[in-house]
Amino acid sequence: MEKINLTEEQNFELEKQWEILSRGSVEIIPEDEFKQKLAISIKENRPLKIKLGLDPSAPDIHVGHTVPLQKLRQFQNQGHVVQLVIGDFTGRIGDPTGKSETRKQLTDEQVKENAETYVKQLFKILDPNKTEVRFNSEWLAPLNFADVVKLAATMTVARMLERDDFEKRFKANQSISIHEFFYPLMQGYDSVALQSDVEIGGTDQKFNLLMGRQLQKEFNLDQQVIMTLPLIEGLDGVQKMSKSLGNYIGIDEEPNQIYGKAMSIPDELMTKYYKLVTDLPHQEVMDMVTGLENGSVHPRDAKMKIAYTLVRMYQGEQAAIEAENHFKTVFQNRDLPDDIPVIQLDQSSLDNGEIWIVKLLVELGLVPSNGEGRRMVQQGAVKINGEKFEEVDGKIIPENEMIIQVGKRKFAKLEMK
């Protein structure tokens, strides 16, 4: 690999960018090429093109999605340009990564609607002046059948079956549709069309990211470097954050919801959340992590800092102040016993993430029967997180550390399992 001669000042800039941009990544493949690309960028005063592909299969962005977006913002802060690829064409297939069966294809209308919502939310994090938003139908839709055959000829079935999800489905004799093989090819072709320098994604996207690198080589282009980032567990502390599992914090949710959900982040995940989803300065993050480890920072105070930061990032400073005041008023200043029993609630009790309030009271052992539960709700004797709940037929979305109260003496703190 050719050595790039830099001045002392340029070398200092190189080391600074390397330290910031590599921080928090799981893998950089290959590292030496990434450093060389940075060196050339600095020497030639030419920004790198950093690609992130988004498959608009759902319209809302949650905190888990922001891990790569925060990394993109770091690239922008160092002067580089983000290529945000909205997979309006690939979204019609759906990314098979991690799926045990063929995904339902989206309609053009669904993809368009989801993409519009995505873009609006993305600019809560990214600098629009340093972001190129592209839709991959721009270069994928014009391909004719001969082009598609040529593209397919660059990859073998054996190589495709190296993917963990395809391999498992093949061994389990579950169907794999031919069109699913085209998803990684199309995502890889995005990198060819955009001549990307770096592509980032979660660890579960490694196969797709490497496909872009391989296809660029097939088309005689400079190969992109890939950077994988960690996946973040949701509020249950176990599963990857997902809206379908109900363990998420949405960046477009109401400020009080964001704050309250952040307060239920499991203690053992706080360090990960601080490092991956906040925009706090690196030294402040490390001081907080050290404080949590040596006990000088109380976990409650650390969670309040995360909660405030997330609301401030996505809803503004004033909203963060109001959400924190609301939390203190509802949760901290009320007369609650110190020994509230923690009662586990199984996810199987939920219907689409919700549960009927009366059923919840029975499940938690706070009332002996549905009839008694109805009566207590009607009498205004039921409170959820300190606020009266008076809808007899109402449903709630249960969350970790949610406090349910019946009358003056019966309490339960939820723990989802």
N, C-alpha and C positions, 0 to 999 in steps of 0.2 A: 504494500500500500504506500502510495506516494506521501512523503512527509511534507506538511504544509508549514512554511516558514512564517512565523508571526513575530511582531514586535513584542516587547515586554508588556506594553499596555494591552495589546490584543491577547496575549497569553493570560493575563489577569482576567480579562473579560471571558475568555474561554472557560477558565476554571470556575468562575462565578456562575456562568450559565449551566455548566455541567452539574455543579452541586445542586442548584435549584431544580433543574429539569429532571434529573435522575432520581431525586428524593421521592421516596414513597412508591417507586415502581417495583414490580416483581421481577420482570425480565426486560432487558434491552437486547435485541438480537439484530446484528451483532454490536457489541458495545464500541469496538474500535471504529466501526463505520459511523456510528452516531457522533462520536467525538470528532471525526474527520469532517463530517457534514457541518458541524457547528463551527469548526475552524475555517472552512471555506466560506461559510456564511459571514463570519466576522471579517475575514480578509477582503472579501469582495463586496462587503456591505449589502448583502442580498439576503432577504428573509427566507427562512425555510418554509415549505408548505406542509402543514400538519393536518392530517386527515382524521376525521371521526365519522363513521357511518352510523346513521340512526334509522332503524326500521320502525316506522310509525304504526305499530300494531296496537298501541294504546295511546290515548290523547294526553295523558297527564304525566308530568315529570315528578319523580320522588327523589328523596335525598340520595338514594343509591345510585341514581343516574348521574348525580352531580360529581361523583368521583372523577370520571374522565373530563367532565366539563371544567372542574377546578384546575386540572392539569393543563387543559387547553388555555385557560386564562393565564397561567404561569408562562406558557409559551408566548402568548400575546404580549405580556408585560416585558418580555425579553426581545420584543421587536418582530416576532414571527407572525405568519398569517395562517389562520385556521381555515381549512376546507371542510365545511360542514355538509355532509352528503345525506340528504333526506332520501331514504330509499322508497320513493313512491312507486318505482318499478319492481324492485325486489320485495317490497312490502306486499305485493300481490301474491307472492309465494309464501312468505313468512320464514324467518330464520329457524331451521330445524335444530339449532344448537340446544342440547339439553332436553330435547323433546322425545317422548317415548312413542309418539305416533305422528302421523302426518297432520300438519296444521291446516286449519281452514283458511282458504284464500280470502283476502279482503277485496271488497269492491273498490273501483276507482274513487267513488264518492267517499267511502270510509277513509281511504288513504289520504285523500286531499284534506278532509276535515281534520284528521289527526295531525297531519303535517303542519297545518296552519296554527293549531294550538301549540304544537311543539316549538315552532319558531318564536312565537310570542314569549314563551316561558324561558327559552334559551338565552335571550338577551337580558335576563335578570342576572346572568353570570358572565356572558361573553361580551367583549367590546364589538359592537356592530361595525365599527370602522375598520376592524382588522379581521373580519369574518366574511368569507365567501360562502353564501348559502347556495347549494346546487342540488338539483333533483336528478337522480340518475336515469330517469326516463329520457333525459336530454340526449344521452349517448347509447343507451341500451335499446330504446324503442326503434331507432332506425336500422339496427342490425338485421340483415336478411338471413335466410336459413343457411346459406353458405358460410356466412360469418360465424353463425352459432356452431356449426359443425367444426369449423376451424378452431374455435375457442375450446370446444369439448375435446378436441384431439390433443390438447396440451396436457390432459390429465387422465390417469388410468382409474379403473374401478377399484383396483386394489388400494390405490392411494386414498380414494374417497372413504373406503371402508376402514381406514386407520382412525378415522374420527370415532371417538368414544361412543357417541350417541348412535351413529350408524352401525357400528360394530355390535353394540348390544341388541339393537333391533334385528339385525341380520341373524345373530345367534339365537334369538328368541323366536325366530320365524315370524316376525312382525313385518308388515309391508313397509317398503321404502319406495316412494314414487320417484320416477326418473327425474321429474322436474325439481325435486329437492336437491339433487346433485348440482343443479345449476345455480343454487343460491351462493355457495362459496365462489364459484366461477364468476358470477356477476359482481359480487362484492370485490373480488380481486381485479376485475376489469375496470371498476371504478378508479382504482389506483393507476391503471394504465392510461385511462382517459384524462386524469388530472395530473399525471406525472408527479405524484406525491413524494415528498422526501421522507416523511415519518408518518406512520399510522399508529393510533393508540386504541386500546380497547381493554375490556375485562379479561381476566385469565381464561374465561370460558370461550373467548373469541380467538385464541391463539392460532387455530387451524385456519380460520378465515383470513386472519392478518397475514400469515405466511403465504397464503394463496396470492395475495397482491404482489408480494415480493417475487414469487416465482413467475407470475405472468408478466411482470415488468421485464424480467430477464428474457422470456420468450419473445417479447416485442422489442428487444435490444434497447431497453431504457435503463437508466440508473436505477438500481434497486432501492426501494424504501427500507428504512429501518423500522422495526416494530417495537412498540413499548406496551407491555401488559401491566395492568393495574389491578390491585386487589378488589375482590367483590366484598360488599359489606353486608353483614347480617342485619336482619330487621329487628323490630322491637321484641320479638320472641327470643332473640339471642341465639337462634339455631339456624333457621332457614334464610337464604338470600332474600334481601328486601324485595317484596313483591306486592303489588296492589291486590292481586287475586288471593293472597294469603292474609291480607289485612294487617300486615306487620310493617307498614310503611309510614313515612312522614312526607306528605305531598307539599311541594314548594308553593302551590297555589291555594293551599288550605287557609282557613281563617287563622289569624294570629294566635288566638287562644288555643286553637287545636294544635298548631305547630308546637307551641310552648308546652302544652300539657302532654303531648305525645313524647316530646324530647325528655321530659322528666321521668318517663318510664323506660329510658334506655338502660339495659342491664349494666350494672357496675363494671363488669369485666370487659365491656365493649367501649367504655368511655374514651380510653386512650386512642382506640382506632377511629372513633368518630372525630375526636379532636384533630387528629392528623389528616384525615381524609375528606371531611365534609365541611370544615369551617374555613374561613378566610383569615383567621387570626395570624399574626406574625409568627414565624417559626420559633423564635426564642420564647414568646409567650406560651406557645403550645408546649414546648419542652419543659418550661417551668411548671406548667400545670400538670404535665405527666409525672414529673419528678415529685411534685407535691402529693399526687395521688398514691404514688409508690411508697413514699416515706411516711404517709399519714398526716402531713402538715396541711393538706387540703381535704375538707370533708366532701365525700361523694355528692351530697345534696348540693353543696355550693358549686361543685364542678358541673353538675347537671344544669343548674340554673344558668351558668355561664354559656353552656352549649345551647340551651333553649333560647336565651336572649339573642345569641349570635345568629342562630338560624332564622328567627323572626326578623331581626334587623337586616340580614342579607336579602331576604325575599319580600318583606313587607314594609321595610323602612324603620328608621330609628324610633319614631314616635309610636309606631305599632308595637315595637319591642318593649318600650317603656310601659305602655298600657297593658300588654299581655303579662308582663312581670308583676305589675301592681294587682292585676286581676288574680293571678295565681296566689300571691301573698294573702290577698283578702279572703279568697275562697278556701285555700288549703292551709296556710300557715297560721292565720289569726283566728281560726275557729277552735271551739272546745271539743277536741277529740281525745279519746283515751289513747294511752301510749302502747297498749297491748292489743291492737286490732288484729284479730286472727287472719292469717293469709290462707285463702281458700282457692284451690286450683279449679279452673274451668276448662274442660276439654274442648278443643276446636270442633269436635264432632257434634257438639251441642248447638253449633251455630248454623244458621241458614243464610248463605251468601254473606257471611261475616257478621250477621245480626242475630239477635235473640229477643224474643218477647219478654218484656220486663217481668211479667208474672212468672213465666217459666224460669227466669234467672233467679228470682227470689227463692223459688222452690229448690232449684239446683244447689243454691248456696246454703240451704238449710235455714234461711232467715224466716220462712213461713212454712207451716206444715202442709198447705194445700193451695191449689189455684184459687179457690174461693176466698181463703184468708188473704192471699196475695192481692186479689182484686180489691178487697175491702180496704186494705192498708193503702193501696195506691189512691183509691177514691177519697180516703180521709186525709190525704196529703201527708202521710206518715213516711213516705219513701223519698229518700234523697240520693242523688248521684253526684258524687264529688261536691257535697254541700248544697246542691241546688235541688229544690223539690221537683219530683217527676210525677205528674198527675194524669198522664194519658194511659188509661187502663189497657188499651189495645196497642200502645206504643212499643216500638222496638228500639234497642240501643246497640251500638257497636262497642263491645267490651274491650278494654285495654288493660295491660299490666298496670298494677297499682291503683286502678280505679277503686274508689271507696264507695260501697253501697251501705246505706243506713236505713233501718226500719225502726220507727219509733225513736225513743231516746237512748236505748241500751243495746240494740243489736247492730253490729257492724261487721263488715267483711271487706278485706282488701283482695282484689282479684290478682290471680297469677295464671296467665294463659299457658296451656300445655298442648 
